[in-house]
Amino acid sequence: MPNPLPLVRRLTLLCLVALPSGAMGATPSDAEILNAPDTAHLRRVHKMLASEPHVAGSPGDARTIERLVGLFETFGLEVETHEFYAYLPKPVDAALSVVTPDTLDLPLHEPAIHTDPLTGHPGLDRFGWNAYSGNGDVTAPVVYANYGRLEDFEQLKQLGVSCEGAIVLARYGGNFRGYKAKYAQDAGAVGLVIFTDPDDNGYTKGSMYPEGGFATPKQIQRGSIKTLAYDGDPLTPFVEATLDAERLDPAAVGLPAIPVQPVGWAGVEPIFARMKGPEAPEEWRGGMAPTYRLTGGDELTVRLMVEQSASIVRTANVIATLKGAENPEQKIIIGSHHDAWGFGAGDPLSGTIVTVEAARALTELMEETGWRPARSVVFACWGAEEFGIIGSVEWCEANAADLLANAVAYINLDAAAMGPSFHAGASPTLQPLIRELTRVVPDTEGNPIHREDAEEPMRVGRLGGGSDHVGFLSHLCIPSINLGAHGAPGSAYHSNYDTIAWYRQVVGMDYESARMLSRMTALLAVRLADSPIAPIDPTGFGQDAADAISALRLRAMELEVEADFSSLESAVRAHHGRALVIVDRLGRSDGLIGHVTLDEVNSLLISTDRAWFVAEGLPGRPWHRNLYAAPDETSGYAAWVFPGVRHALEAKDVAAIERELQRCVRSLGVMTRTLDSIDALYKEPFISIQR
């Protein structure tokens, strides 16, 4: 496929020369936008928001919501507190111990770090926990399952190791922790212990906190293990979780039934030291001193007890709107969650402060220049993300009709500013815009993120699961972006040690990572909000789809499944050919028919990604309604392109593969006809361009 970047540059140039001016003021220059974010303000807001633990639904969470409302109101934005009522668990008690051949209680508590007083805060939970664990008190032998991935459990079967009636030990990494619980339960396990291995985050990586930034032996990664066919509140799929919403029976929705407990390696190393079974495969061995074995042998038994309670809990999203001057109904949404497992200095607040700073920077420019964006920009701080992407999904479900009609794009900033190395994932129609802006936005050293003379374009990844973009992209087919920066020497992820002291020691006091992302976010917002022709590039699907088809063909060969992808390939080529023509025409501005307005062109461009929307959803996952992009079904984080086809392929269902291919071909046909409609608006010689 031809590289569309030159076309994007022409389109960007057209947007710059045609930006609106007059009563509302001219669009700020790139230099003005890039100069607006301020590290001192980022630092102050970070300290404020990371001042106390704020688990969703807690008093600290309520105070965090109040702080965010106050910040956005000082910027002069229209602020709404969108309340929702979700089914949330909380920890009551837990225990883990060796029972035989001797007795030993194992640590579930993170001790305070003497140089970081916040790690001893009384508002932190008494022990680590996994939200939505089943309740239970079991004593059983143990089986080690590596990362607890589907392929790991399949390998155990091949090795003749049964998990039936056992407590499974699995290390963090490789997949979403909820899938570890699902696969362990499916394998017949009676309990699961998820541990941090020093090879993944510990002394084999570098110095531990507080000398360095890596995990200590007793550092515990918390997190939800809710693994359902939909995101959001587990009891109200497809509808907003209001106080009086009709709810499902918690016992009927498929939440985990077995007890699940997270620990540091200090919580499992004594178990591994007592295991007598066969040695684990070489690639399953981590950084602990004992030999990694698959089973504990006949003598070793372990007790695991977990008790949680759950109820309907009130929390809220904070929605702050900078209303557009010309097309206020069209909106660009910028979001990050505000809830945390503790102080959350890294996750989520290194992203939340970027959302807040982008809002401050744009409103400051508005005050200084008289400018107001043509389209609305919405700044959102989501609640209860850590329990399973709840707040953003409830807002999407509450506003689905409006978002389907008017949302231009969603930009996500979850735990974003965690180092100097920029990265991004995006829908294909927004990838060219990001690549273009990486040549403009400075990195943490003041150089462009991606050099103008670089031989290869900036790599922009695909979007999978695991954060607040899922409701927008997978449920509503709104093109989305995930921005981030990584590279800090350590991780305090989901632990009590994710404090402001840890962040400033490990990520840095200069906040240049957060300023880089604030600049990118602000510039993206202005481009998306003010460009007369929305910078949604339909050529983006061409190469991405072609690569995805190649991957599907390879997977079919691996599975020894006969599948004919030629119809999909033909539809992709036809669409891409039309897209090249249309973007070229938009970039050269041949001229609209006299009675046509740019609003008509933009309405068609905005509808491009919606062609993938199917009301009935994906096979087995009706809540996921995007035929092009969805989280994978086995890890929770990876991206599946043409997910219905991939689902049928994994099931080796040839008839279903053909049905899903034809659904994708029909969607591509809708997209191509949309491009034809845009082309029809440009058939006559230039007469006038009207707003």
C-alpha positions as CSV (number, residue, x, y, z in Angstrom):
1,M,0.0,0.0,0.0
2,P,1.3,3.5,-0.8
3,N,2.5,5.6,2.2
4,P,-0.3,8.1,2.9
5,L,1.9,10.5,4.9
6,P,2.4,13.1,2.1
7,L,-1.4,13.2,1.7
8,V,-1.8,13.8,5.4
9,R,0.7,16.7,5.2
10,R,-1.3,18.3,2.4
11,L,-4.4,17.9,4.4
12,T,-2.8,19.4,7.5
13,L,-1.5,22.3,5.4
14,L,-5.0,22.9,4.1
15,C,-6.4,22.9,7.6
16,L,-3.7,25.4,8.8
17,V,-4.3,27.9,6.0
18,A,-8.1,27.6,6.3
19,L,-8.4,27.8,10.1
20,P,-11.3,30.0,11.2
21,S,-10.7,33.5,12.5
22,G,-12.8,36.5,13.4
23,A,-15.0,37.1,16.5
24,M,-13.7,34.0,18.3
25,G,-10.1,34.6,17.6
26,A,-7.6,32.8,15.3
27,T,-6.5,29.3,16.2
28,P,-3.3,29.5,18.3
29,S,-0.1,28.6,16.5
30,D,1.7,25.4,17.2
31,A,4.4,27.3,19.1
32,E,1.7,28.9,21.3
33,I,0.1,25.5,22.0
34,L,3.5,23.8,22.7
35,N,4.6,26.6,25.1
36,A,1.4,26.5,27.2
37,P,1.9,23.3,29.3
38,D,3.8,24.1,32.5
39,T,5.8,21.7,34.6
40,A,5.3,23.7,37.8
41,H,1.5,23.3,37.4
42,L,1.9,19.6,36.6
43,R,3.9,19.2,39.8
44,R,1.4,21.1,42.0
45,V,-1.6,19.2,40.7
46,H,0.2,15.9,41.1
47,K,1.0,16.6,44.7
48,M,-2.6,17.6,45.4
49,L,-4.2,14.5,43.7
50,A,-1.7,12.1,45.2
51,S,-2.1,13.3,48.8
52,E,-4.2,10.4,50.0
53,P,-5.4,6.9,49.0
54,H,-8.5,7.0,46.8
55,V,-9.9,3.6,46.0
56,A,-13.2,3.9,44.1
57,G,-16.1,4.5,46.4
58,S,-14.0,5.5,49.4
59,P,-14.0,8.9,51.2
60,G,-10.6,9.6,49.6
61,D,-12.2,9.0,46.2
62,A,-15.0,11.4,47.0
63,R,-12.5,14.1,48.0
64,T,-10.5,13.4,44.8
65,I,-13.7,14.0,42.7
66,E,-14.2,17.3,44.6
67,R,-10.6,18.4,43.9
68,L,-11.0,17.7,40.2
69,V,-14.3,19.6,40.0
70,G,-12.6,22.5,41.7
71,L,-9.7,22.5,39.3
72,F,-11.8,22.4,36.2
73,E,-14.1,25.1,37.5
74,T,-11.1,27.4,38.1
75,F,-10.3,27.0,34.4
76,G,-13.8,28.3,33.5
77,L,-15.1,25.0,32.0
78,E,-18.6,23.7,32.2
79,V,-18.3,20.9,34.8
80,E,-20.7,18.0,35.4
81,T,-20.3,15.3,38.1
82,H,-21.8,12.2,36.4
83,E,-22.7,9.8,39.3
84,F,-23.1,6.1,38.8
85,Y,-23.8,3.2,41.1
86,A,-21.6,0.1,40.5
87,Y,-21.3,-3.3,42.1
88,L,-17.9,-3.1,43.8
89,P,-16.2,-5.5,46.3
90,K,-14.0,-4.6,49.3
91,P,-11.6,-6.8,51.3
92,V,-12.6,-8.3,54.6
93,D,-10.0,-10.9,55.4
94,A,-7.3,-13.1,53.8
95,A,-4.7,-15.7,54.8
96,L,-2.1,-17.7,53.1
97,S,0.0,-20.4,54.9
98,V,1.9,-23.6,54.5
99,V,0.0,-26.4,56.4
100,T,2.2,-29.4,55.8
101,P,4.9,-30.7,56.1
102,D,5.4,-27.8,58.5
103,T,3.4,-24.7,59.3
104,L,4.2,-21.2,58.2
105,D,2.1,-18.0,57.8
106,L,3.0,-16.1,54.6
107,P,3.0,-12.3,54.2
108,L,0.0,-10.5,52.6
109,H,0.9,-7.0,54.0
110,E,3.3,-4.4,52.5
111,P,5.4,-3.0,55.3
112,A,6.0,0.8,55.4
113,I,9.2,2.1,53.8
114,H,11.0,4.2,56.4
115,T,12.1,6.9,53.9
116,D,8.6,7.2,52.4
117,P,6.1,8.0,55.3
118,L,3.1,7.8,53.0
119,T,3.6,4.0,52.7
120,G,2.4,3.8,56.3
121,H,-0.7,5.8,55.8
122,P,-3.7,4.5,57.9
123,G,-6.0,4.8,54.9
124,L,-4.1,2.1,52.9
125,D,-5.7,-1.4,52.9
126,R,-4.3,-3.9,55.5
127,F,-3.4,-6.5,52.9
128,G,-3.2,-6.9,49.1
129,W,-6.3,-8.2,47.3
130,N,-7.8,-9.0,43.9
131,A,-11.2,-7.4,43.4
132,Y,-14.1,-9.8,42.6
133,S,-12.3,-12.8,44.0
134,G,-14.5,-15.7,45.1
135,N,-14.8,-16.3,48.8
136,G,-13.4,-19.5,50.2
137,D,-11.1,-21.2,52.7
138,V,-9.3,-24.1,51.0
139,T,-6.4,-26.4,51.9
140,A,-4.8,-28.2,48.9
141,P,-1.7,-29.2,47.1
142,V,-0.1,-26.7,44.7
143,V,0.6,-26.6,41.0
144,Y,2.8,-24.0,39.3
145,A,1.4,-22.6,36.0
146,N,4.0,-20.1,34.9
147,Y,2.1,-16.9,33.8
148,G,-1.3,-18.6,34.0
149,R,-1.9,-18.0,30.3
150,L,-4.1,-20.3,28.2
151,E,-1.0,-21.8,26.5
152,D,0.5,-22.5,30.0
153,F,-2.4,-24.5,31.2
154,E,-2.4,-26.4,27.8
155,Q,1.3,-27.2,28.4
156,L,0.5,-28.5,31.9
157,K,-2.0,-30.9,30.3
158,Q,0.6,-32.0,27.8
159,L,3.0,-32.6,30.6
160,G,0.4,-34.7,32.4
161,V,0.0,-32.3,35.3
162,S,-3.6,-31.9,36.6
163,C,-4.8,-28.7,38.4
164,E,-7.9,-30.5,39.6
165,G,-8.3,-29.8,43.4
166,A,-5.1,-27.8,43.6
167,I,-4.1,-24.2,44.5
168,V,-2.4,-22.8,41.4
169,L,0.6,-20.5,41.7
170,A,1.0,-18.1,38.7
171,R,3.3,-15.2,38.2
172,Y,2.1,-11.7,37.1
173,G,2.7,-10.8,33.5
174,G,1.7,-12.2,30.0
175,N,-2.0,-11.6,30.3
176,F,-4.7,-9.8,32.3
177,R,-4.8,-11.2,35.8
178,G,-8.5,-12.1,35.4
179,Y,-7.7,-14.6,32.7
180,K,-5.3,-16.3,35.1
181,A,-8.2,-16.8,37.5
182,K,-10.5,-17.9,34.6
183,Y,-8.1,-20.5,33.3
184,A,-7.2,-21.8,36.7
185,Q,-10.9,-22.2,37.6
186,D,-11.7,-23.9,34.2
187,A,-8.8,-26.3,34.9
188,G,-10.4,-27.4,38.2
189,A,-8.3,-25.4,40.6
190,V,-9.8,-24.6,44.0
191,G,-7.7,-21.4,44.5
192,L,-5.1,-19.2,42.8
193,V,-2.1,-17.2,44.2
194,I,-0.7,-14.6,41.8
195,F,2.8,-13.5,42.6
196,T,5.3,-10.9,41.4
197,D,8.5,-12.6,40.3
198,P,11.8,-10.8,40.8
199,D,12.6,-11.6,37.1
200,D,9.6,-9.5,36.1
201,N,9.8,-6.7,38.6
202,G,12.5,-7.0,41.3
203,Y,16.1,-7.3,42.1
204,T,17.1,-9.1,38.9
205,K,15.9,-5.9,37.0
206,G,17.6,-3.4,39.3
207,S,17.7,-1.9,42.7
208,M,14.6,-2.3,44.8
209,Y,12.7,0.6,46.4
210,P,13.8,2.8,48.2
211,E,17.4,2.4,46.8
212,G,15.9,2.1,43.3
213,G,12.5,1.8,41.8
214,F,11.9,-2.0,41.4
215,A,9.6,-4.1,43.6
216,T,10.5,-5.3,47.0
217,P,9.9,-9.0,48.1
218,K,6.6,-8.0,49.9
219,Q,5.4,-5.5,47.2
220,I,1.9,-6.6,46.0
221,Q,0.2,-5.9,42.8
222,R,-3.6,-5.5,43.4
223,G,-6.2,-5.4,40.6
224,S,-9.5,-6.6,39.4
225,I,-10.0,-10.1,38.1
226,K,-13.4,-9.4,36.6
227,T,-13.4,-11.2,33.2
228,L,-16.8,-10.9,31.5
229,A,-17.9,-10.6,27.9
230,Y,-18.4,-6.9,28.5
231,D,-16.8,-4.1,30.4
232,G,-18.3,-1.6,32.9
233,D,-20.5,-2.4,35.9
234,P,-20.9,-6.2,36.0
235,L,-24.7,-6.1,36.8
236,T,-25.9,-3.6,34.2
237,P,-24.4,-4.4,30.7
238,F,-25.7,-2.2,27.9
239,V,-27.4,0.3,30.2
240,E,-26.2,3.0,32.6
241,A,-25.7,2.0,36.2
242,T,-28.1,4.4,37.8
243,L,-29.3,4.0,41.3
244,D,-32.6,2.5,40.2
245,A,-31.2,0.5,37.2
246,E,-32.5,-3.0,36.7
247,R,-29.6,-5.3,37.8
248,L,-28.5,-8.9,37.1
249,D,-28.1,-11.4,39.9
250,P,-24.4,-11.3,40.9
251,A,-24.4,-15.1,41.2
252,A,-25.4,-15.4,37.5
253,V,-22.9,-13.1,35.7
254,G,-19.8,-15.3,35.8
255,L,-17.6,-13.6,38.4
256,P,-14.8,-15.8,39.7
257,A,-15.9,-18.5,42.1
258,I,-12.5,-19.5,43.5
259,P,-10.4,-17.5,46.1
260,V,-7.7,-15.5,44.4
261,Q,-4.8,-13.8,46.3
262,P,-1.9,-11.6,45.1
263,V,1.4,-11.6,46.9
264,G,5.0,-10.6,46.5
265,W,7.6,-13.2,46.0
266,A,8.1,-13.4,49.7
267,G,4.6,-14.9,49.8
268,V,5.5,-17.8,47.6
269,E,9.2,-18.4,47.9
270,P,8.8,-20.6,51.0
271,I,6.2,-22.6,49.1
272,F,8.6,-23.1,46.1
273,A,11.4,-24.1,48.6
274,R,9.2,-27.0,49.8
275,M,8.0,-28.3,46.4
276,K,9.3,-31.7,45.5
277,G,7.6,-32.3,42.1
278,P,9.2,-32.4,38.6
279,E,11.2,-29.4,37.5
280,A,9.4,-26.7,35.4
281,P,10.5,-26.1,31.8
282,E,13.5,-23.8,31.5
283,E,11.4,-20.9,30.1
284,W,9.1,-21.1,33.1
285,R,11.9,-20.4,35.6
286,G,12.0,-16.9,37.2
287,G,14.3,-15.1,39.6
288,M,13.7,-16.8,43.0
289,A,16.4,-18.9,44.5
290,P,14.4,-22.2,44.9
291,T,14.1,-24.6,42.0
292,Y,10.9,-23.9,40.0
293,R,8.8,-27.1,40.0
294,L,5.5,-28.0,38.6
295,T,4.0,-29.6,41.6
296,G,4.6,-29.6,45.4
297,G,4.7,-33.4,45.8
298,D,2.7,-35.6,48.1
299,E,3.5,-33.9,51.4
300,L,3.1,-30.2,50.7
301,T,-0.3,-28.5,51.3
302,V,-1.2,-24.9,51.4
303,R,-4.1,-23.0,52.9
304,L,-5.7,-20.1,51.1
305,M,-8.5,-18.0,52.6
306,V,-10.2,-15.0,51.0
307,E,-13.2,-13.1,52.2
308,Q,-14.7,-10.1,50.4
309,S,-18.0,-8.3,50.6
310,A,-19.7,-6.5,47.7
311,S,-22.4,-3.8,47.4
312,I,-23.8,-1.1,45.1
313,V,-21.4,1.8,45.6
314,R,-21.7,5.4,44.5
315,T,-18.9,7.1,42.7
316,A,-18.6,9.5,39.8
317,N,-17.0,10.7,36.6
318,V,-15.9,14.3,36.3
319,I,-16.8,15.8,32.9
320,A,-15.5,19.3,32.0
321,T,-16.5,20.8,28.6
322,L,-14.9,23.6,26.6
323,K,-17.8,24.3,24.3
324,G,-17.1,24.7,20.6
325,A,-18.1,28.0,18.9
326,E,-19.2,26.6,15.5
327,N,-20.1,22.9,15.9
328,P,-20.5,22.4,19.7
329,E,-22.4,19.1,19.2
330,Q,-19.2,17.6,17.7
331,K,-16.8,16.6,20.5
332,I,-13.3,15.4,21.1
333,I,-13.0,13.6,24.4
334,I,-9.8,13.5,26.4
335,G,-9.9,11.1,29.4
336,S,-8.0,9.4,32.2
337,H,-9.3,7.7,35.3
338,H,-9.0,9.2,38.8
339,D,-9.4,6.1,41.1
340,A,-6.4,4.2,42.3
341,W,-5.5,1.2,44.5
342,G,-3.7,3.4,46.9
343,F,-2.1,6.9,46.3
344,G,-1.9,6.2,42.6
345,A,0.9,8.6,41.8
346,G,1.9,6.6,38.7
347,D,-1.4,4.8,38.0
348,P,-3.6,6.7,37.3
349,L,-2.4,10.2,38.2
350,S,0.6,10.5,35.9
351,G,-2.1,10.5,33.2
352,T,-4.8,12.4,35.1
353,I,-2.4,15.4,35.5
354,V,-1.9,15.5,31.7
355,T,-5.7,15.6,31.2
356,V,-5.9,18.5,33.7
357,E,-2.9,20.3,32.2
358,A,-4.2,20.1,28.7
359,A,-7.4,21.6,29.9
360,R,-5.6,24.4,31.7
361,A,-3.3,25.1,28.8
362,L,-6.2,25.4,26.3
363,T,-8.4,27.6,28.5
364,E,-5.4,29.8,29.2
365,L,-4.8,30.3,25.5
366,M,-8.5,31.0,25.1
367,E,-8.3,33.8,27.7
368,E,-5.1,35.3,26.2
369,T,-6.2,35.2,22.6
370,G,-10.0,35.2,22.5
371,W,-9.8,31.9,20.6
372,R,-12.5,29.2,21.1
373,P,-12.4,25.8,19.4
374,A,-14.8,25.2,16.5
375,R,-15.8,21.8,18.0
376,S,-16.2,21.0,21.7
377,V,-13.4,19.5,23.7
378,V,-14.4,17.3,26.7
379,F,-12.0,16.6,29.5
380,A,-13.1,13.5,31.5
381,C,-11.8,11.9,34.7
382,W,-13.3,8.5,35.0
383,G,-14.3,6.6,38.2
384,A,-13.8,3.0,39.1
385,E,-11.6,2.1,36.1
386,E,-9.5,-0.1,38.3
387,F,-12.5,-2.4,39.0
388,G,-13.0,-3.1,35.3
389,I,-13.3,0.0,33.2
390,I,-16.5,1.0,34.8
391,G,-17.0,4.8,34.8
392,S,-16.1,5.5,31.2
393,V,-18.3,2.6,30.0
394,E,-21.2,3.9,32.1
395,W,-20.8,7.3,30.5
396,C,-20.6,5.7,27.0
397,E,-23.8,3.7,27.7
398,A,-25.6,6.7,29.1
399,N,-24.7,8.9,26.1
400,A,-24.4,6.3,23.3
401,A,-26.8,7.9,20.8
402,D,-25.1,11.3,21.1
403,L,-21.6,9.8,20.9
404,L,-22.4,7.7,17.9
405,A,-23.6,10.8,16.1
406,N,-21.1,13.4,17.2
407,A,-17.9,12.0,18.8
408,V,-14.9,12.8,16.6
409,A,-12.3,11.0,18.6
410,Y,-11.3,9.8,22.1
411,I,-7.8,10.3,23.6
412,N,-6.9,8.1,26.5
413,L,-4.2,8.9,29.1
414,D,-4.0,6.0,31.7
415,A,-0.9,6.1,33.9
416,A,0.6,7.9,30.9
417,A,3.7,9.8,32.0
418,M,6.0,7.0,33.3
419,G,9.3,7.8,31.5
420,P,11.0,9.6,28.6
421,S,10.0,7.2,25.7
422,F,6.9,8.2,23.9
423,H,4.5,5.6,22.6
424,A,1.0,5.6,21.1
425,G,-1.6,3.3,19.9
426,A,-4.5,4.4,17.7
427,S,-7.3,3.6,15.3
428,P,-6.0,3.5,11.7
429,T,-7.8,6.7,10.8
430,L,-5.9,8.6,13.5
431,Q,-2.5,7.1,13.1
432,P,-1.4,9.4,10.3
433,L,-2.2,12.5,12.4
434,I,-0.1,11.2,15.4
435,R,2.8,10.5,13.1
436,E,2.6,14.0,11.7
437,L,2.5,15.6,15.2
438,T,5.5,13.5,16.5
439,R,7.6,15.6,14.1
440,V,6.4,18.8,15.8
441,V,6.1,17.9,19.5
442,P,9.3,18.0,21.5
443,D,10.5,15.0,23.5
444,T,11.8,15.2,27.0
445,E,15.2,16.5,25.7
446,G,13.6,19.2,23.5
447,N,14.1,17.4,20.2
448,P,11.1,16.3,18.0
449,I,9.7,13.0,19.2
450,H,10.4,11.7,15.7
451,R,12.9,13.5,13.4
452,E,11.7,15.0,10.2
453,D,14.5,13.2,8.3
454,A,13.9,9.8,9.8
455,E,13.7,7.1,7.2
456,E,10.8,5.2,8.8
457,P,7.6,6.8,10.0
458,M,6.8,6.8,13.7
459,R,5.4,3.4,14.8
460,V,1.9,3.7,16.1
461,G,0.5,0.6,17.6
462,R,-3.0,-0.9,17.6
463,L,-5.4,-0.7,20.5
464,G,-6.3,-3.7,22.5
465,G,-8.0,-3.8,25.9
466,G,-7.3,-2.8,29.5
467,S,-8.3,0.8,29.7
468,D,-10.9,3.5,29.2
469,H,-10.7,3.6,25.4
470,V,-12.6,0.2,25.2
471,G,-16.1,1.7,25.6
472,F,-15.5,4.2,22.9
473,L,-13.7,2.0,20.4
474,S,-15.0,-1.5,20.9
475,H,-18.6,-0.6,21.9
476,L,-19.3,2.5,19.9
477,C,-16.7,2.5,17.0
478,I,-15.3,5.9,17.9
479,P,-11.7,6.2,16.7
480,S,-9.4,6.4,19.6
481,I,-5.9,7.1,20.7
482,N,-3.9,5.9,23.7
483,L,-0.9,8.1,24.6
484,G,1.9,7.3,27.0
485,A,5.6,7.5,27.8
486,H,7.6,4.7,29.5
487,G,11.1,3.9,30.5
488,A,11.4,4.7,34.2
489,P,13.8,2.3,36.0
490,G,11.2,0.5,38.1
491,S,7.5,-0.1,38.8
492,A,5.3,0.4,41.8
493,Y,2.2,-0.7,39.8
494,H,-0.9,-1.2,41.8
495,S,1.0,-1.3,45.1
496,N,1.0,0.8,48.3
497,Y,4.4,2.1,47.2
498,D,2.9,4.0,44.2
499,T,3.4,7.3,46.0
500,I,4.6,10.8,45.1
501,A,8.0,10.1,46.6
502,W,8.4,6.9,44.5
503,Y,7.3,8.7,41.4
504,R,9.7,11.7,41.8
505,Q,12.6,9.5,42.7
506,V,12.1,7.0,39.9
507,V,10.3,8.8,37.1
508,G,11.8,12.2,37.9
509,M,11.2,15.6,39.5
510,D,11.4,17.5,36.2
511,Y,7.9,16.3,34.9
512,E,9.2,16.5,31.4
513,S,7.5,13.3,30.5
514,A,4.2,14.7,31.6
515,R,4.9,18.0,29.7
516,M,5.7,16.1,26.5
517,L,2.3,14.3,26.7
518,S,0.5,17.5,27.7
519,R,1.9,19.2,24.6
520,M,0.9,16.3,22.4
521,T,-2.6,16.1,23.9
522,A,-3.2,19.8,23.5
523,L,-2.0,19.9,19.9
524,L,-4.1,16.8,19.0
525,A,-7.1,18.5,20.6
526,V,-6.7,21.7,18.6
527,R,-6.1,19.8,15.3
528,L,-9.2,17.7,15.9
529,A,-11.3,20.5,17.1
530,D,-10.3,23.3,14.8
531,S,-9.4,21.8,11.4
532,P,-12.1,22.8,8.9
533,I,-11.8,19.3,7.5
534,A,-11.6,16.8,10.4
535,P,-8.2,15.1,10.2
536,I,-9.7,11.6,10.1
537,D,-7.7,9.8,7.4
538,P,-9.6,6.8,5.7
539,T,-6.3,5.7,4.0
540,G,-5.1,4.5,7.4
541,F,-7.1,1.3,7.1
542,G,-5.3,0.1,4.0
543,Q,-2.0,-1.1,5.2
544,D,-3.3,-2.0,8.7
545,A,-6.0,-4.2,7.2
546,A,-3.6,-5.8,4.7
547,D,-1.2,-6.7,7.6
548,A,-4.1,-8.1,9.6
549,I,-5.2,-10.3,6.8
550,S,-1.7,-11.6,6.4
551,A,-1.7,-12.5,10.1
552,L,-5.1,-14.2,9.8
553,R,-3.8,-16.3,6.9
554,L,-0.8,-17.3,8.9
555,R,-3.0,-18.2,11.9
556,A,-5.2,-20.3,9.6
557,M,-2.1,-22.2,8.5
558,E,-1.0,-22.8,12.1
559,L,-4.5,-24.1,13.0
560,E,-4.7,-26.1,9.7
561,V,-8.0,-24.4,8.8
562,E,-9.1,-23.8,5.2
563,A,-10.1,-20.2,4.9
564,D,-10.4,-18.0,1.8
565,F,-9.6,-14.3,2.5
566,S,-9.7,-13.1,-1.1
567,S,-13.1,-11.4,-0.8
568,L,-11.9,-9.4,2.2
569,E,-8.6,-8.5,0.4
570,S,-10.5,-7.3,-2.6
571,A,-12.8,-5.1,-0.5
572,V,-9.8,-3.6,1.4
573,R,-8.1,-2.8,-1.9
574,A,-11.2,-1.2,-3.4
575,H,-11.7,0.9,-0.2
576,H,-8.1,1.9,-0.1
577,G,-8.1,3.0,-3.7
578,R,-11.1,5.3,-3.1
579,A,-9.6,6.6,0.1
580,L,-6.4,7.6,-1.7
581,V,-8.4,9.6,-4.2
582,I,-10.6,11.3,-1.6
583,V,-7.7,12.3,0.8
584,D,-5.8,13.6,-2.2
585,R,-8.8,15.7,-3.2
586,L,-9.3,17.0,0.3
587,G,-5.6,17.9,0.5
588,R,-5.7,19.8,-2.8
589,S,-9.1,21.3,-2.1
590,D,-10.5,21.0,-5.7
591,G,-13.6,22.8,-4.5
592,L,-17.1,21.9,-3.2
593,I,-20.4,22.2,-5.0
594,G,-21.7,25.7,-4.3
595,H,-24.5,24.7,-1.9
596,V,-22.3,22.2,0.0
597,T,-20.8,23.1,3.4
598,L,-17.8,21.6,5.2
599,D,-20.2,20.3,7.8
600,E,-21.5,17.8,5.2
601,V,-18.0,16.7,4.4
602,N,-17.1,16.3,8.1
603,S,-20.3,14.4,8.9
604,L,-19.3,11.8,6.3
605,L,-15.7,11.7,7.5
606,I,-16.8,11.3,11.1
607,S,-19.1,8.4,10.1
608,T,-16.2,6.5,8.5
609,D,-15.3,4.4,11.5
610,R,-19.0,3.8,12.4
611,A,-19.2,1.6,9.3
612,W,-17.7,-1.1,11.5
613,F,-20.6,-0.8,14.0
614,V,-22.9,-3.9,14.2
615,A,-25.8,-3.7,16.7
616,E,-25.7,-7.4,17.3
617,G,-22.1,-7.4,18.3
618,L,-19.3,-10.0,17.9
619,P,-19.9,-13.8,18.3
620,G,-20.1,-14.6,22.0
621,R,-19.4,-10.9,22.9
622,P,-22.5,-8.9,21.8
623,W,-21.4,-5.8,23.9
624,H,-18.3,-5.5,21.6
625,R,-19.8,-4.0,18.4
626,N,-16.7,-3.2,16.3
627,L,-16.1,-5.6,13.5
628,Y,-12.6,-4.1,12.9
629,A,-11.1,-3.8,16.4
630,A,-11.6,-5.5,19.8
631,P,-9.5,-6.8,22.7
632,D,-8.4,-10.4,22.2
633,E,-10.3,-13.2,24.0
634,T,-7.4,-14.9,25.7
635,S,-5.1,-12.2,27.3
636,G,-7.4,-9.2,27.6
637,Y,-4.7,-6.7,26.5
638,A,-3.8,-7.6,22.9
639,A,-5.6,-6.3,19.9
640,W,-7.6,-8.4,17.5
641,V,-8.2,-7.0,14.0
642,F,-11.3,-8.4,12.4
643,P,-12.1,-10.0,15.8
644,G,-15.2,-11.9,14.5
645,V,-13.1,-13.6,11.9
646,R,-10.4,-14.4,14.4
647,H,-13.0,-15.8,16.9
648,A,-14.4,-18.1,14.2
649,L,-10.9,-19.1,13.1
650,E,-9.9,-20.1,16.7
651,A,-13.0,-22.2,16.9
652,K,-12.1,-23.8,13.5
653,D,-15.7,-23.1,12.3
654,V,-15.4,-22.7,8.5
655,A,-19.0,-21.6,8.0
656,A,-18.6,-19.0,10.7
657,I,-15.4,-17.7,9.2
658,E,-17.2,-17.1,5.9
659,R,-20.1,-15.4,7.7
660,E,-17.7,-13.1,9.6
661,L,-15.7,-12.3,6.4
662,Q,-18.9,-11.3,4.6
663,R,-19.9,-9.0,7.5
664,C,-16.5,-7.3,7.2
665,V,-16.9,-7.0,3.4
666,R,-20.3,-5.4,3.9
667,S,-18.8,-2.8,6.3
668,L,-16.0,-2.0,3.9
669,G,-18.7,-1.5,1.2
670,V,-20.4,1.0,3.5
671,M,-17.1,2.8,4.0
672,T,-16.4,2.9,0.3
673,R,-19.9,4.3,-0.4
674,T,-19.3,7.0,2.2
675,L,-16.1,7.9,0.3
676,D,-18.2,8.0,-2.9
677,S,-20.6,10.4,-1.2
678,I,-17.7,12.7,-0.2
679,D,-16.3,12.5,-3.8
680,A,-19.8,13.5,-5.1
681,L,-19.5,16.8,-3.2
682,Y,-16.3,17.7,-5.1
683,K,-17.4,16.8,-8.6
684,E,-18.0,20.4,-9.8
685,P,-15.3,23.1,-10.2
686,F,-14.6,25.2,-7.1
687,I,-17.4,27.8,-6.4
688,S,-17.3,28.5,-2.7
689,I,-16.6,27.0,0.7
690,Q,-19.2,27.7,3.3
691,R,-19.2,26.9,6.9
